[in-house]
Each structure stands twice: as structure tokens, then as C-alpha cells.
Amino acid sequence: MSRGVLIGIAGGSASGKTLVAAKIYEALGPDGVAILKQDSYYRDLADLTPEERARVNFDHPDAFDTPLLLEQVSRLLGGEPIEEPIYDFTRHARSERTRRVLPVSVVILEGILVLAERELRALMDIKVFVDTDSDVRLLRRLRRDIHERGRTVESVLSQYETYVRPMHLEFIEPSKRFADVIIPEGGHNRVGVDLLATKVQAVRNERYAEAEAGVAPGRAPTGAPSTGRASNRADAGNRAVESDRSRNPMRGDLPRGGSLEVICGPMFSGKTEELIRRLRRSQIARQRVVILKPSIDDRYDVDHLVSHSQIKIPSLQARSARDVLEHGREAEVVGIDEVQFFDEGIVAALETLANEGRRVIVAGLDMDYRARPFEPMPQLLARAEYITKTLAICVTCGAPAGRTQRVTHRGERILVGSSEHYEARCRRCFDPPREEGAE
């Protein structure tokens, strides 16, 4: 079983963390996703009097039973069921009942201080901070605590002035610097939530692929030197092909089962960045990796795979599907960018590499500038074990964009370029070019 993916969602009180978690849950589907709330892990104050409980600072890190939370999150990610505590906010005490949570592929942990705890951050695959204005948060907290927790207006305002605001400034706001993603206005930010959901799905698919290939997520295989979750990533890509088997004597020739992973979407959606991220993880795991791109693509660097945001990794050029097959047989993991630019033999070549036991990861456009399927992508999508659909941001309205708009009047189907020729558009804003000869 693959290790579960952990998404940490932090932010101020009533910032919209719960709504973001619910939207991600909804986008991924209920199967294989669980939400844990840091609020469930408040320390049990049953031994205190009601007056003493009312004076407890519930916005300080010490208010939480973090060791229990760490233990249960680790067990859940490792494939064990847990009994999540149920906290009674009307009594400020733990209920005798618990909620049984079964192992899942994605765990969403949300709470005000989940990014402030170093041990929790170390377990997270994606760290999110929900950023909402303080006056909006206060109004939401008033409504919630009065209607859901039986509080008075005076008690809510007193607690806010005494504890909530000072602790936000001391602990919660500084934890924002640890976030991978910051979402303004929480779950009402549809674009931010959609992009986050796409990223979570990509990480989950990668975890499945790593499990199938027999590689522990983010770690070197047995017998190889240990690395941190993100250590030395910048140094991991110093060679396009790693073929020295003596560095990893514990690995066999190849994984027992090969696989094909397809990353597809429009231009400017992060396909190349996602491909580079997966390939670097394979290099950190001391696998033999070959990285290829079509010789027609010389936009940024002949000897490197380069994203539009200038993230790069050394690569080799391939002129044809035959070149891909020859280079691919030197490796355990084969990464290919702009796969739509190869000849029709690329499908058979990639199938051969995967059937021989290799992990094959390709990225490319799924539609051309007319929003027509871009061969050979439909054939690859039909054969892939893992598919990641990336979305860009529409330059016209800001919605998630799944199409590539050509902004220059050129008729050829393949026109290598960047923002000088193309921009991302959503379905509504996409303006398909007229067919030649059309009136």
C-alpha cells in the first residue's frame, strides 16, 4: 500500500479553512479522502472547573494535544485506522465517543496552527494557508460561536481581544511563510481551490505510481544514502542519464511492472514543472533516469528541459520515436516533454518501454490551438495507468483555463513558441480561429 498524501490547511480563526477542505474533498470525491480537524485534538479539560476552562487560551499551541495528533496522523498515513477524538465545545471537554477513520489515499488536516508545528509540517506533502481579512474573520467567528457553540457576544469579543488576535499575530500569521500555496478568501476563491485540487490529484497519482514501482515516497530505496523530503533537490538534476548501478546495489534490474503516466493540459498550466518534479524525485531515489525532449523544441535551452517559469533539468534531444526507444532502454524511469511533437511511432515506443518494466512519464498538450485533440495524446491517454490534467489561468477572466489560444495569425498546426504566440483561455473566453476558406 502506498503512503497517504497529507494536505495541511492553516489560517486564522474563521478564515474559511473548513470550506477549502470541503471543496477539495468534493473535487476529489469521497472515496479515499478523509478530513481531520485540529480542533478535535484540544486537550481534555474535564478536570478543570467551568470558570477555569473559560480562562484557557485555546489559540495557543499548548492548548492542543499535538503528540496524539502526530501519532494518529502518522498511523493513518501508514495504513492504520484511528479513533479521532470528538471535542465538546459547549463543555470544553472531550467526549467519551470517538470517530473511527479508515486509511485513505489523501488526508486533509485543517486547523489554525497546523503549519506552526514543525513535526506536522514534516509529514505534509502540500501546505496551504487561507488568508482572509481580520474583520471578515471576526464577523464569521461571532456567528459561529453564538449559533453553534452557545456563546454570548460579550464572551466572543472578550476572547477575541484577549487571546485570538494576539495569538494570531504571534503564531498563526508567521506560519504563513511555510505555506506552499496561499489562498485569499478561502473556499470562495474558486480558481485557487480548483488549482489546488488539481495539484492534490497529481501528487496522489504520483504516489500510486511510486508504490507500483516499489519506491518509497520522497526517500531513497533501501541501501541508498538517506535524504530529507526535499533535500538537495537543486543538486539532484546534474545528469540527464544516471546509469551507474553500483551506486544502488540493492535495486534489481527493473521494477516488476512498468507504467505510463500522462501529464496533459494547455500551455502555461505547469505540465513541464510537474514532469520535472517527478523526475527529480526519481533521481533522489537513485533510480536511473533519462530525460528527453523533441529536437524541434529549442525555445529556452538545447540541453535542458525548461518550464515557462525557468525551472530546468538537464535533458537529451530526440529526433524520433526510435531515438526515444533507444535512450529509454538505458533507464528505469523515462521522462519526455512535449510528447505531441513526436512522430506516430511514439505510442508503440512508449508502450514497449512500459511493457519492459519501466516507469514512463510524459507531458504534452492534449489539444491544439483549435481545441482539437492533439495526436498522439488521445492514444496515450487511453493506455496510461495514471493521468494528470493540469489547468492554467485564463488571461481574460481569471477562471481555470483548459485551452490554448493562438494570438498570432499563423495557420500551421505546430508552431513552437511561448507567450509571443499563445495564451491560456477558459472554455467561455476561447475564440477558435476560423477554418481556412470559411466565411
SVG drawing of the C-alpha trace seen along z (x, -y; Angstrom):
<svg xmlns="http://www.w3.org/2000/svg" viewBox="-28 -44 57 52">
<polyline fill="none" stroke="black" stroke-width="0.4" points="0.0,0.0 1.3,-3.5 1.8,-6.1 -1.1,-8.5 -0.9,-12.1 -1.2,-14.7 -2.5,-18.2 -2.2,-20.8 -4.6,-23.7 -3.9,-26.5 -5.2,-30.1 -6.8,-32.4 -9.9,-31.5 -13.0,-31.6 -10.8,-32.2 -12.5,-29.6 -10.2,-26.6 -13.1,-24.2 -14.7,-25.3 -11.5,-24.9 -11.1,-21.4 -14.7,-20.6 -14.2,-21.9 -11.1,-19.7 -13.0,-16.7 -15.8,-17.4 -13.4,-17.8 -11.5,-14.6 -14.6,-12.5 -15.4,-10.9 -13.6,-7.6 -10.1,-7.7 -10.2,-11.1 -10.6,-12.0 -10.7,-15.3 -9.1,-15.6 -9.7,-18.8 -7.0,-20.1 -9.9,-21.3 -10.7,-17.7 -7.4,-17.4 -7.8,-20.1 -6.6,-18.9 -9.2,-17.4 -10.1,-19.9 -12.7,-17.8 -10.7,-18.1 -11.0,-21.9 -13.9,-23.9 -16.1,-25.8 -14.5,-29.0 -11.0,-27.7 -11.9,-26.3 -13.2,-29.7 -9.8,-31.2 -7.9,-28.8 -6.1,-30.2 -7.5,-28.0 -5.4,-29.8 -2.0,-28.9 -0.1,-25.8 -0.1,-24.3 -3.9,-24.0 -3.6,-21.1 -2.7,-17.5 -0.1,-17.6 1.6,-14.3 -1.7,-12.5 -2.4,-14.3 1.1,-13.4 0.7,-9.8 -2.7,-9.4 -1.8,-11.2 1.3,-9.0 -0.7,-5.9 -3.4,-7.0 -0.8,-7.8 0.9,-4.4 -2.3,-2.5 -3.8,-2.0 -7.3,-3.1 -7.5,-5.6 -10.1,-6.8 -10.3,-10.5 -11.4,-12.3 -14.6,-14.3 -14.4,-17.6 -17.4,-19.2 -17.0,-22.9 -20.0,-23.7 -18.2,-22.0 -14.6,-22.5 -14.1,-18.8 -13.5,-15.6 -16.5,-13.4 -16.4,-9.8 -17.2,-9.0 -14.7,-8.9 -14.9,-8.9 -13.3,-5.9 -11.3,-7.0 -10.1,-4.3 -6.9,-4.5 -7.2,-6.6 -5.1,-7.9 -5.5,-11.6 -5.7,-13.1 -6.7,-16.7 -5.6,-18.2 -7.1,-21.7 -6.6,-23.9 -5.3,-27.3 -1.9,-26.1 -1.1,-23.0 1.7,-24.9 3.1,-26.2 4.1,-22.7 7.4,-21.6 6.7,-17.9 3.4,-18.2 4.9,-20.2 7.5,-17.4 4.6,-15.0 2.9,-17.2 3.0,-16.9 1.2,-20.2 1.0,-23.1 -1.8,-25.7 -2.6,-28.9 -6.0,-30.5 -5.6,-34.3 -8.8,-36.3 -9.1,-39.8 -9.4,-40.1 -12.7,-41.9 -14.3,-39.2 -12.9,-36.5 -14.3,-38.3 -17.8,-38.5 -17.7,-34.8 -16.4,-33.9 -19.3,-35.8 -21.9,-34.0 -20.3,-30.6 -19.7,-30.7 -23.1,-32.2 -25.1,-29.8 -23.0,-26.6 -21.2,-26.8 -23.8,-28.6 -21.6,-31.7 -22.6,-35.3 -21.5,-38.3 -19.6,-39.6 -17.7,-36.4 -16.7,-36.0 -15.4,-39.6 -13.6,-39.3 -11.9,-36.1 -11.0,-37.7 -9.3,-40.7 -7.6,-38.7 -6.5,-35.6 -7.5,-35.2 -5.9,-38.4 -2.7,-38.3 -2.1,-34.6 -2.9,-35.1 -0.2,-37.7 2.3,-35.7 1.8,-32.2 -0.7,-31.9 0.3,-34.7 4.1,-33.9 3.3,-30.3 2.2,-31.6 5.8,-31.7 5.8,-27.8 2.9,-27.6 3.4,-26.2 0.1,-27.8 -1.8,-30.8 -5.5,-31.1 -7.1,-34.5 -10.7,-34.4 -10.7,-30.6 -13.3,-28.4 -14.9,-31.3 -11.8,-31.6 -12.9,-29.1 -9.8,-29.4 -7.5,-28.8 -9.4,-25.8 -9.6,-24.3 -5.9,-24.6 -5.2,-23.2 -7.4,-20.2 -5.6,-19.5 -2.3,-19.6 -3.5,-17.2 -4.7,-14.8 -1.3,-14.9 0.5,-14.1 -1.9,-11.3 -1.3,-9.8 2.4,-10.1 2.2,-8.3 0.3,-5.4 3.0,-5.2 5.8,-5.2 4.1,-2.4 3.7,-0.3 7.4,-0.9 8.5,0.1 9.9,-3.3 9.1,-4.8 7.7,-8.4 10.4,-11.0 13.0,-8.5 16.0,-6.7 15.4,-2.9 16.9,-0.5 20.7,-0.6 21.0,-4.1 22.0,-7.1 19.2,-8.8 17.8,-12.2 15.3,-14.6 11.9,-15.1 13.2,-18.0 16.9,-17.9 19.4,-18.7 16.7,-18.9 18.6,-21.5 21.6,-19.2 19.7,-16.1 19.4,-17.0 23.1,-17.2 22.8,-14.5 20.3,-13.6 21.0,-9.9 22.1,-8.1 23.3,-4.6 25.8,-3.7 24.1,-0.6 26.9,-0.3 25.6,-3.3 22.4,-1.4 23.3,2.3 20.1,3.2 17.9,2.4 17.1,5.1 17.4,4.6 13.9,3.0 10.6,2.8 8.5,5.8 5.7,3.8 6.1,0.8 3.6,-2.0 2.7,-5.0 1.9,-8.4 0.5,-11.2 0.5,-14.9 -1.7,-16.9 -3.3,-20.3 -3.0,-23.6 0.1,-25.8 1.2,-27.7 -0.6,-25.1 2.6,-23.7 2.9,-20.4 6.7,-20.7 7.1,-21.8 5.1,-18.7 7.2,-16.5 10.5,-17.9 9.2,-17.5 8.6,-13.7 11.9,-13.2 13.8,-14.9 12.2,-12.6 13.3,-9.6 16.8,-10.9 16.8,-11.5 15.7,-7.9 18.8,-6.9 16.9,-5.4 18.4,-5.5 16.6,-8.3 16.7,-9.5 15.1,-12.8 14.2,-13.6 12.6,-16.3 11.9,-16.6 14.7,-18.3 12.2,-20.7 11.8,-22.3 14.7,-24.7 12.9,-27.6 14.9,-28.1 17.9,-25.7 19.1,-22.9 20.5,-20.8 17.8,-21.3 14.2,-20.7 12.9,-24.2 9.5,-25.3 7.9,-28.7 8.9,-29.8 12.5,-28.8 12.7,-25.7 15.1,-23.4 16.7,-20.0 19.4,-18.5 17.9,-16.6 18.8,-15.0 17.3,-15.7 15.4,-13.0 14.6,-13.3 12.2,-10.4 10.3,-7.7 13.2,-5.4 15.6,-7.7 13.2,-7.7 13.2,-3.9 17.0,-3.6 17.6,-6.2 14.8,-4.9 16.2,-1.4 19.2,-2.8 17.0,-3.8 14.4,-2.7 12.5,-6.0 11.9,-7.7 10.6,-11.3 9.5,-13.0 8.3,-16.6 6.2,-17.9 5.3,-14.3 2.8,-15.6 5.7,-16.7 6.9,-13.2 6.0,-11.0 3.3,-8.4 5.6,-5.7 5.9,-7.3 2.9,-5.3 4.4,-2.0 7.8,-3.1 6.4,-4.2 4.2,-1.0 7.4,1.1 9.3,-0.8 6.4,-0.4 5.9,3.3 9.5,3.9 9.1,2.7 10.0,-1.0 8.2,-3.9 7.4,-6.2 6.3,-9.8 5.2,-12.1 3.9,-15.6 2.2,-17.4 -0.7,-19.3 -3.9,-17.4 -5.5,-19.9 -4.1,-22.1 -4.8,-25.8 -8.1,-25.0 -9.1,-22.9 -8.9,-19.7 -7.3,-16.5 -3.6,-16.6 -2.3,-13.3 -0.8,-11.2 -2.2,-12.3 -5.6,-10.5 -3.8,-7.2 -1.5,-7.7 -4.4,-8.7 -6.2,-5.5 -3.2,-3.4 -2.0,-5.3 -2.2,-3.9 -2.1,-7.5 -3.4,-10.7 -2.9,-14.2 -4.9,-17.1 -3.4,-20.5 -5.2,-23.8 -3.8,-27.2 -5.5,-30.6 -7.5,-32.4 -5.8,-35.6 -9.1,-37.2 -11.3,-36.4 -9.1,-34.5 -11.1,-31.3 -9.4,-27.8 -8.2,-27.5 -8.1,-24.3 -7.5,-25.7 -4.6,-27.4 -5.4,-30.5 -3.1,-31.4 -2.8,-35.1 -0.8,-35.4 -2.3,-34.7 -0.3,-31.7 -2.0,-28.6 0.4,-25.8 -0.7,-23.3 2.8,-23.1 4.3,-26.4 6.8,-26.3 6.6,-29.3 5.6,-30.9 3.6,-34.0 4.5,-35.7 2.2,-33.2 -0.1,-31.8 -2.1,-32.5 -4.3,-30.4 -8.1,-30.7 -11.1,-29.1 -13.9,-27.5 -16.0,-30.7 -13.3,-33.0 -11.7,-30.8 -12.1,-32.1 -11.5,-29.3 -9.8,-30.5 -11.9,-30.3 -11.2,-27.5 -9.4,-28.4 -11.9,-29.3 -14.7,-29.8 -16.7,-33.0"/>
</svg>
